[in-house]
Amino acid sequence: MSTPHDSAARNDLDDLLGAPGFAGQVLRGCPGRVAGHLPLLDQVVGVTVAGPVIMNDVGTYADPTGMGGPIRCRESQITLRLNASHLRTALITEPTTQRLPPTLRLFDNDGGCAHVTYLTDRSDRLAFESLTLAGYLTPATDIDVDAHPIALRFGQCDQLDQLDSVLFDGGLTRLRSLPAPHTDATRVCERRAIAALSHAALLTMPTTLIAGGAGCLQMHDGVLTGSREHEGSMVLASGSARTMIDFNHISECWVTWANGACGRTGSLELYDDSGKCRFIATQTGPQTRAGAAGWAQLVEDIADQAA
């Protein structure tokens, strides 16, 4: 079974199709339409590999959203935000050996694996088998639209602008804009970013964690319950989700601000050597006053120490 990989180094799709003993098929139609059927699969494992960041989560999918759509992020669900114009192919695998689970895989325009869904014993196999029809029997949705924002705002933006600027081109344009004075963004060192995430886990802060793959953001909302870091490799635990970050391949860390449900909300954004945003830690949706204040204080402290 191939490992999901983010775009450029090799073509995951061709490797998988050419692997000896491959059992599966490429699904017809738009991957966005196939993704709309993910909630029907019941209990699964969802995995996004975003360069030096890996997020996996166990549960059921929320309805995926496209660029410009609402931020749907609930603790009990796997949440995807998609840019359909960056997704080319959906494929299912049905390995002949029982040691390997069936999967649904979404591939980007370069043939890199953007997201993988692994079936479990509690998955709905009938719904999985029906995916062979999903791509061309399902009506078009907003996820199918080639998302091309008229204008991307990087100054006084809201969280929709923030997430969609990452989905638009991987965050390349966003990163170039962050040093501008009007963004109020602050670059911080990797050790401060690690310390901040560790402290948030120590205080069990409510946090939204986001892994940025090609054309796909996987999001998990919940309380940070644990962290461990060794020689730049970090693991964060939040509910059923685990996020692994290799800071040895993170080149820039930024504290940014966007308007959210609780007003001005801080984020920690991590960019890799290619200039793509691979990870965001923030808060989305309603928060308790104490939870919002605690997160704001933590983010402000990181920025102040870097100034």
N, C-alpha and C positions, 0 to 999 in steps of 0.2 A: 504494500500500500504506500503510495507516495505521500510525502509530508507536505502540507500546505506551505507555499512559499510566495513571497511578495514580488511578483513580476520579473525583474530584469535578468537575473543571473542565468536562468535557463527557462525553457518552456515546459512547465509542469504538465500542461494538457497533452502535448505530444509524447512526453515521457510516459504518462499514464496509459494513453491509448496504445503505445508501442510496447508496453511491458508484457513479457511472456505470461500467458494465462489470464490476461485481462478479461474480466467478466462485467459487463455493464453496457450503458448506451448513452450517447449524447441526446439530450432532450431537445425537441423542436420548440421553436418560439423564443420569446424574450425571457431572459433570466429573471427579470423583474416580475413577470407573471408567475413563473415557477415559485419565486420567493414568497408570493402571496399565499401559497399553500402550506408554508412552514408551520403555522399554528395547528394544522390538522394532524401533525405527526405525533402529538402528545409528548411524552418524556423522551428527550434526546440530549446529546452533548453537542454544543455549538462551539466551534474553534475558529479563531482568527489569528493568523500569523502576520504581523506587521513589522517586517524587518527584525529589529532586536526586541520586539515585544510580542508576547503570546498571551492571548486570553482564552480561557476555556470556561464554560458554564454549563450546568446541568439544570434542565427544567423544560418548560414549554415556551414556544416562541410567542411574543406579542406580534400583532400585525406590523410588518415592516413599513417604514415610511420612506418617502423620497425627499429630495432636496426641496426646501420650502415648506415641508409638512411639519406637523406638530412634533414636539419632543415627547415621545412616549417611553418612559423608563420606569418600570415597576420592579421592586426587589425580587418578586417571585417569577419573573419572566426574562427570557433572552431577547434582547432588543437589538434590531438592526436598522441602520439608516443607510440608504443606498443611493448611489448615483448610477442610474441604469446606462448612461452613455459610456461608462467605463467598464461595463460588464458585457462579455461577449457570449459566453457559453455556460449552460448548466448541464451537469452530467451526473448519472447515478452509477454506483458500483454495487455489484452483488457478488462478493467473493464466494467461491465454491467451498472454501474451508470455513468451518464454523468458528475458528479462532479469530476471524476478522469480521467486524460488523459491516453491514451495508452502509453506504454513505450517499449523501447528496453534496455535490461540490459546485461552487460558483467560480468561474474563471474570468479574469479581466481581459482587456483587449490584447495584451501581450502573451496571453496563455498562462499567466501566473495564477495560482490558486488564491482567490480572495477570501473564501469562507468555506468551511466544511461542517456538515451536519452528520454526526454519527448516530445511528439507531441503537437503541437499548432494548432490553427485554420488555420494557414498558412502552415501547413505541407502537404506533398504529401501522401495521404492515400493509393493510389495505389502502390506507391513505398514501403510503410510500409508493405502492405499485401504481396508484392512479396518477402519479406525477408524470408518467409517460404521456398522458393526455393533457396535462395542465398547461403546457406552453402554448398550445394553439386552440384550446377550447375556452380558455378564460378570457373575458373581456379585458381590454386595455384599462390600466389604472394610472394614477398620477405617478407611480413609480416608473412606468414605462417611458415617460417623457424624457427626451434628451435635455438634461438640466443644464442650462447655460444662463446664470444670473445676469440680469442687465447691468448690475453694478454690485461689486463686492465691497463692503464697507469694513474698514479695519480700525476706525477710530472709536466713536461712541456707538458701538454695535451691540446687538442683543445676541443671545446664545444661539439663535437660529443662524445668524450671520457667521458666528464663530465656527459652528460645526460645518456649515455648508462651504465655508472658505477652505476647510480641510478636504472635504469631499470633492470640491471643484477641480483641484490639481494636486492633491496631496499636501496642500499647505505651503507650496513653494512661493506663491505670490504673497501669502500671509506673512511668511518668515521675513521676506525682503522688506515688508512694511513695518515690522515691529520696532526697529530702532528709531522710527520717526517720533518726535516729541509728543505729538497729539495722541498717540496710542496709549500713553501712560503705562507701557509695558517695561519690565525690568528683567535684564538677563541675570541669571544666578548660576553659581557653579554646581556641578553634579553632586558634590558632597552635601550641599545645603538642600538640594532636592531630595536626596536620599533621607537626610535627617528629618525633613518635613513630613514625608510619607510615613516614616517610622513613628514619628510623634503622633500623627493622625491616627495610626493604628493603635498606639498605646492608649489614646484617649477614646477609642471606639467612636470616631467621628462618622456621621452620615456623609457619604461621598458617592459621587458618580464617577466611575472609572470607564475610560473609552480607549479602545485600541483602534488605530487608524490604518486599515488595509486599503488596497487599491479599489476604489469604488464602493467601499463598505466600511462603516463604522459599527463595531460591536460595543454595546454599552451595558454596564451593570450598575444598578443603583442599590445601595445598602450600607450597612455599617461596616467600616473597616475593623476586622477582628484580629488581624495578625499580620506581621511582616518579618522577613528575615533577609539579611543582606550579607554577602561574603564576596570580597574582592570584586565588587562592582556588579555582581549578579543578585537581583532582588526578586523576592516573591511576596505578593500581597494577597491576603485572604479576605474575602467579603462574601458572606453567605455561602452559596454553592459555587461561586466563581473564584478562580485563581488567575492572577496576572503575573507573568514573569517578564522582567525587564533586565536587559543586559546593558548596563550603563557604560561598558567599555566601547559600545558602538553608538552611544548618544553623544552628539557633538555640541548641542546647544539646549539649554533649559531656560524657559521664560515664564515669568509671572505675568499674566494678562488679566484684563477686566472686561466683563460684558454684562449687559442688563439681563437679569433673569427673573424668576417668579418672586424672589425676595429682594429685588432691587439689584444694585451693583454687586456682582459676584466675581470672586477671584478664581483663577485657574492656574494650574501648573502644566505647561506644555513642554513636551520633549521632542526634539528633532534629531534625526540621524544624520549620517555623513552626506547623504544625498540631498539634505534640506527638506525632507518630508516629515510632517508631524506624525509621530507614531503613537503618542500617548497623551491623554489629557486627564487630569484629576480635577474635578470641580464639584459643584452641587447643582442639581436641576430639580425643578418642581418645588412644591411647598416644603418648608422646613420649620421646625420649632424655632422660637426666638433664640434659645440658647445654642441650638445646633448651627444656625446661620451665623451667629455672633462668633462662636468658637472657630469656625472655618475662616471667616473673614480676618480674625485676629492672627491666625496661623499664617495665612497668605501675606498679610501686611508685614508680619515680622520677617518673613523670608526676603521680601523686597527691600525692607529697611536695612537689613544686614548687608545686602549687596550694594546699597547706595554708597 
